[in-house]
């Protein structure tokens, strides 16, 4: 039974990692993509405006 207790943690971590990757892949694109892109564009524009203001 020692081999079972030695193998369980890697399998549990692998399952959590696979679930994390699946969640990340599913959250890409779709309805939220436009909102995420707009938010990133706004942050970049704000940073560029601040940089131009400092010059």
HELIX and SHEET records of a PDB file:
HELIX    1   1 UNK A    2  UNK A   27  1                                  26    
HELIX    2   2 UNK A   32  UNK A   54  1                                  23    
END                                                                             
